[in-house]
Amino acid sequence: MLFILICLLLVGSCYFVVLKADRGIRRGLDIAGGLYVLLEAVTTGDEGVDADVIERAIAIIRMRVDDLGVAEPSIIPQGTKRIRIELPQVDDAEQAREIIGKTALLTFNGPDGKEIVTGAHLKEAVAQRHPQTGEPIVSIEFDEEGSQLFGEATGKYLGQQIFISLDQEVISDPVIRSVIPGGSGYIEGNFTFEEAANLALLIRSGSLPLEFKELETRLIGPTLGQRTEQISLAAAAVGLAVVALYMLLFYRFSGVVAVVGLAFYLTLALGVLTLLPGYTLTLPGMAGLVLSIGMAVDANVIIFEQIKEELYQGRTIRTALESGFKNAFRIILDSNVTTIIATVVLFLLASGPVKGFAVTLFIGILASMVTAIFLARRLFLLAFRAGIIRHSSYLGVRA
């Protein structure tokens, strides 16, 4: 009864985790549909393209995308000069492309709405701590022309607010507390150092000396993506059913343990993917999951064949179970470690869907090892003590 109860709980947990994963895992563009844009930086001044410039550009694009109301966009650097943007389920693709590609506009405006300086006059904006109070501040510095304009404005608007806007959206509204004739000042407020760093990044972003050109744009319809997901899930379900049937027919009771183990494997793998922050399921990711299912079955086959070899040599069932798992452990470990190394290399060197494939396969391999080596062994020993395994034929040994 305990063995049956454990098996039912393991299979039942798989059902509920699959339902949770269906609602909780974010889908990529190839499944959910949306807009894919690849941008490349083109410099217009003397400044080169480095990681800071790309980070500033990403900050601008992210702020614009947030204004579009796109849920969970993916905006990440690709290489040293490119930015990859994935906007799932975007409503107006043309509007999104125009907003993403336009040049950032940073302005400092007085309380009367008049423009004081622009991002073209900005030399630097960094987050620091106040030398006396230690509070987070944003230190800003203007060029020669900007220093003169800003100095005159601070005298004119002393004691009043000025408004710092990026793309016509106010990102800060500090009060001028003193005249700043030298073009160097700071913004203070009730914010953390991280918030100060973000504000400095946005201010610097408005002075980017570069433009972006579209290298690639793709619009993926949600109907096509959903249809592809359905076909992939159907293929995975059919594959699982065929594998389970084969294991039951060829290995008999061992096949039952393998099927229960596969159910727990899905529970473990999907549960980790659901809890993984920022994980996005793509078609390559689904391929990695299906591939790891095959590897989980392969581990079971190695164990069962080792047990059968022990039984053919005249060992008792209990001894064959212990020796079979012990002998199979090294084989499974060696084969899986080499694959894990490959997934780590893929994750470090690849990007986009290929990286998602590596993550899914890595988690699937770890889950399959836990399932095959630890869970299956416990189930076999529990079934043996319960008297369920009465003869070697239960383990697939032919007369």
C-alpha positions in Angstrom: 0.0 0.0 0.0 2.9 2.4 0.8 4.5 1.6 -2.6 1.2 2.2 -4.4 0.6 5.4 -2.5 4.0 6.8 -3.2 3.6 6.0 -6.9 0.2 7.7 -7.1 1.6 10.8 -5.3 4.5 11.1 -7.7 2.3 10.8 -10.8 -0.3 13.2 -9.3 2.4 15.7 -8.5 3.4 15.6 -12.2 -0.2 16.5 -13.2 -0.4 19.5 -11.0 3.1 20.8 -11.8 2.4 20.5 -15.5 -0.7 22.6 -15.0 1.2 25.2 -13.0 4.0 25.3 -15.6 1.5 25.8 -18.4 0.3 29.0 -16.6 3.6 30.1 -15.0 6.3 29.7 -17.6 6.8 32.6 -20.0 6.7 31.8 -23.7 9.2 33.1 -26.2 8.5 34.8 -29.5 8.5 31.5 -31.4 5.6 30.3 -29.3 3.7 33.4 -28.0 4.3 35.5 -31.2 5.4 39.1 -31.2 8.2 41.4 -32.6 11.9 40.6 -32.9 14.3 43.4 -33.7 18.1 43.3 -33.9 19.8 46.7 -33.7 23.4 47.6 -34.4 25.1 50.8 -33.1 26.5 53.2 -35.6 28.6 56.0 -34.1 28.2 59.6 -35.2 31.0 61.1 -33.2 34.5 60.3 -31.9 33.2 58.1 -29.0 33.4 54.3 -29.6 30.9 51.7 -28.8 31.6 50.1 -25.4 29.6 48.2 -22.8 28.5 51.4 -21.1 27.1 52.9 -24.3 25.1 49.8 -25.0 23.8 49.7 -21.4 22.6 53.3 -21.8 20.9 52.5 -25.0 19.2 49.5 -23.4 17.9 51.7 -20.6 16.3 54.1 -23.1 14.7 51.3 -25.1 13.4 49.6 -22.0 11.8 52.8 -20.8 10.1 53.2 -24.2 9.0 49.6 -24.3 7.5 50.0 -20.8 5.4 52.9 -22.1 4.1 50.6 -24.8 2.7 48.3 -22.1 4.5 45.2 -23.4 4.6 42.5 -20.7 8.0 41.0 -19.9 10.1 42.2 -22.9 13.5 40.8 -23.5 16.1 43.5 -24.2 19.7 42.2 -24.0 23.1 43.0 -25.6 24.3 40.7 -28.3 28.0 40.9 -28.9 29.7 44.3 -28.5 27.6 46.5 -30.8 24.2 44.9 -31.1 21.0 44.8 -29.0 18.4 42.1 -29.4 14.8 43.0 -28.6 12.0 40.6 -28.2 8.5 42.0 -27.6 5.9 39.2 -27.0 2.3 39.8 -28.0 2.9 43.4 -29.1 -0.2 45.1 -30.5 1.2 47.6 -33.0 4.5 46.3 -34.5 5.1 49.4 -36.7 4.6 51.8 -33.8 7.0 49.7 -31.6 9.7 49.8 -34.3 9.4 53.6 -34.7 9.6 54.1 -30.9 12.5 51.8 -30.4 14.6 53.2 -33.3 14.3 57.0 -32.6 17.1 59.0 -31.1 16.9 59.8 -27.4 16.1 63.4 -26.4 17.2 64.6 -23.0 16.2 68.1 -21.9 16.6 70.2 -18.8 13.5 72.5 -18.6 12.7 75.4 -16.2 9.5 75.7 -14.2 8.1 77.8 -17.1 8.7 75.0 -19.6 11.6 76.7 -21.3 14.5 74.5 -22.4 17.7 75.2 -20.5 20.2 72.6 -21.9 19.9 69.3 -23.8 21.8 66.0 -23.7 24.2 67.4 -26.3 25.7 69.6 -23.6 26.1 66.8 -21.0 29.6 65.5 -20.4 29.1 63.1 -17.4 26.5 61.9 -15.0 27.5 59.4 -12.3 26.1 58.1 -9.0 28.2 59.0 -6.0 27.9 59.7 -2.3 27.8 63.1 -0.8 31.2 63.9 0.7 29.6 65.3 3.9 26.4 63.4 4.5 27.2 60.2 2.7 23.8 60.2 1.0 23.5 58.9 -2.6 23.6 61.7 -5.2 23.9 62.0 -9.0 26.8 64.2 -10.0 26.4 66.0 -13.4 28.9 67.9 -15.5 28.2 70.0 -18.7 30.5 71.2 -21.5 31.6 74.8 -21.8 28.4 76.0 -23.6 26.2 74.0 -21.3 28.0 75.3 -18.2 27.2 78.9 -19.2 23.5 78.1 -20.0 23.0 76.0 -16.9 24.7 78.6 -14.7 22.4 81.4 -15.9 19.4 79.2 -15.4 20.3 78.3 -11.8 20.5 82.0 -11.0 17.2 82.6 -12.7 15.3 79.7 -11.2 17.0 79.7 -7.7 14.7 78.0 -5.2 12.5 76.5 -7.9 12.2 73.1 -9.5 13.7 72.2 -12.9 12.5 69.2 -14.8 14.8 66.6 -16.4 13.0 64.8 -19.2 14.0 61.9 -21.4 11.8 61.4 -24.5 9.4 64.0 -23.0 9.0 61.9 -19.8 10.1 63.6 -16.5 12.7 61.4 -14.8 13.7 63.8 -12.1 12.5 67.2 -10.8 15.2 68.6 -8.4 15.0 72.0 -6.6 17.9 74.5 -7.4 19.4 75.3 -4.0 22.4 77.4 -5.2 23.8 79.0 -8.3 26.1 76.6 -10.3 28.4 78.7 -12.4 31.0 76.0 -13.1 28.8 73.5 -14.9 29.3 70.9 -12.2 26.5 70.1 -9.7 24.6 67.2 -8.2 21.1 66.0 -7.8 20.1 64.8 -4.3 16.9 63.2 -3.2 15.4 60.5 -1.0 16.7 57.6 -3.1 19.0 54.6 -2.7 22.3 54.3 -4.3 20.9 51.9 -6.9 18.1 54.4 -7.7 20.8 57.1 -8.1 22.7 54.8 -10.4 19.6 54.2 -12.5 18.9 57.9 -12.7 22.5 58.6 -13.8 22.2 56.0 -16.4 19.1 57.5 -17.8 20.6 61.0 -17.9 23.7 59.7 -19.7 21.5 57.8 -22.1 20.2 61.1 -23.4 23.6 62.1 -24.7 24.4 59.0 -26.8 26.7 59.9 -29.7 25.3 57.1 -31.9 22.4 55.8 -33.8 21.0 52.4 -34.4 20.2 50.6 -37.6 17.9 47.6 -37.9 19.8 44.5 -39.0 16.8 42.2 -38.7 13.1 42.5 -38.0 10.6 39.6 -37.7 7.0 39.7 -36.8 5.7 36.3 -35.6 1.9 35.7 -35.4 0.5 34.3 -32.2 -1.6 31.7 -34.2 1.5 30.2 -35.8 3.4 30.1 -32.5 0.5 28.5 -30.6 0.0 26.0 -33.4 3.8 25.1 -33.2 3.6 24.7 -29.4 0.6 22.4 -29.8 2.4 20.2 -32.4 5.5 20.1 -30.2 3.6 19.1 -27.1 1.7 16.5 -29.1 4.9 15.1 -30.4 6.4 15.0 -26.9 3.3 13.3 -25.5 3.3 10.6 -28.2 7.0 10.0 -27.7 6.5 9.6 -24.0 3.7 7.2 -24.5 5.6 5.0 -26.9 8.7 5.0 -24.6 6.5 4.1 -21.6 4.8 1.3 -23.5 8.2 -0.1 -24.6 9.5 0.0 -21.1 6.5 -1.8 -19.7 6.5 -4.5 -22.3 10.3 -5.2 -22.3 11.1 -4.6 -18.6 7.7 -5.5 -17.0 7.7 -4.3 -13.4 10.9 -2.4 -13.9 9.0 -0.5 -16.6 6.4 0.5 -14.0 9.2 2.0 -11.9 10.6 3.8 -15.0 7.2 5.3 -15.9 6.8 6.6 -12.3 10.3 7.9 -12.4 9.6 9.8 -15.7 6.5 11.4 -14.1 8.7 12.5 -11.1 11.4 13.7 -13.6 8.8 16.0 -15.3 7.7 17.3 -11.9 11.3 18.1 -10.9 12.3 19.6 -14.3 9.2 21.7 -14.9 9.1 22.8 -11.2 12.7 24.2 -11.4 12.0 25.9 -14.8 8.8 27.5 -13.3 10.8 28.9 -10.3 13.8 30.0 -12.4 13.8 33.8 -12.6 13.5 35.2 -16.1 13.3 31.8 -17.8 11.5 31.9 -21.2 10.4 28.7 -22.9 11.2 28.6 -26.6 10.9 25.8 -29.1 14.7 25.0 -28.7 14.0 24.8 -25.0 11.2 22.3 -25.6 13.6 20.3 -27.7 16.1 20.3 -24.8 13.4 19.1 -22.5 12.4 16.2 -24.8 16.0 15.3 -25.3 16.6 15.1 -21.6 13.5 12.8 -21.3 15.3 10.4 -23.7 18.4 10.6 -21.6 16.4 9.8 -18.5 15.0 6.7 -20.1 18.5 5.8 -21.3 19.7 5.9 -17.7 16.9 3.6 -16.7 17.9 1.2 -19.4 21.5 1.1 -18.2 20.3 0.3 -14.7 17.9 -2.4 -15.7 20.4 -4.1 -18.0 22.9 -4.1 -15.2 20.4 -5.7 -12.8 19.6 -8.3 -15.5 23.3 -9.1 -15.9 23.5 -9.7 -12.2 20.5 -12.0 -12.2 21.9 -14.0 -15.1 25.0 -14.6 -13.1 22.9 -16.2 -10.4 22.7 -13.3 -7.9 19.7 -13.0 -5.6 17.1 -10.3 -6.4 18.2 -8.1 -3.5 21.9 -8.5 -4.4 21.2 -7.9 -8.1 19.3 -4.7 -7.3 22.2 -3.3 -5.1 24.9 -4.3 -7.5 23.0 -3.2 -10.6 22.6 0.3 -9.3 26.2 0.5 -8.0 27.7 -0.6 -11.3 25.4 1.6 -13.4 26.1 4.7 -11.3 29.6 5.3 -12.8 28.4 4.8 -16.4 25.5 7.2 -15.9 27.6 9.8 -14.2 30.3 9.7 -16.9 27.8 10.0 -19.8 25.9 12.8 -18.1 28.9 14.8 -17.0 30.2 15.1 -20.6 26.7 16.3 -21.7 26.6 18.8 -18.8 30.0 20.2 -19.9 28.6 20.7 -23.4 25.5 22.5 -22.0 27.7 24.8 -19.9 29.8 25.7 -22.9 26.7 26.4 -24.9 25.3 28.6 -22.2 28.5 30.7 -21.9 29.2 31.1 -25.6 25.7 31.1 -27.2 22.8 33.5 -27.0 19.1 33.6 -27.4 17.2 30.4 -28.0 20.4 28.3 -28.0 21.1 29.5 -24.5 17.5 28.5 -23.5 18.2 25.1 -25.0 21.3 24.7 -22.9 19.5 25.7 -19.7 16.6 23.3 -20.2 18.9 20.4 -21.1 21.1 21.1 -18.1 18.2 21.1 -15.7 16.7 18.1 -17.4 19.9 16.1 -17.1 20.3 16.8 -13.4 16.6 15.9 -12.8 17.1 12.6 -14.8 20.1 11.7 -12.7 18.3 12.3 -9.4 15.3 10.3 -10.7 17.2 7.3 -12.1 19.9 6.9 -9.4 18.0 7.8 -6.2 14.3 7.6 -6.7 14.3 4.4 -8.8 16.6 2.6 -6.3 14.2 3.5 -3.4 11.2 2.3 -5.3 12.8 -1.0 -6.2 13.9 -1.7 -2.6 10.5 -0.7 -1.2 8.8 -3.0 -3.7 11.2 -5.8 -2.8 10.5 -5.5 0.9 6.8 -5.4 0.2 7.0 -8.7 -1.6 5.9 -7.3 -5.0 9.1 -8.5 -6.8 8.8 -12.3 -6.4 10.8 -13.5 -9.3 13.5 -12.4 -11.7 10.9 -12.3 -14.5 9.4 -9.2 -12.8 12.6 -7.4 -13.7 12.5 -8.4 -17.4 14.6 -11.6 -17.2 13.5 -14.1 -19.8 13.3 -17.8 -18.9 
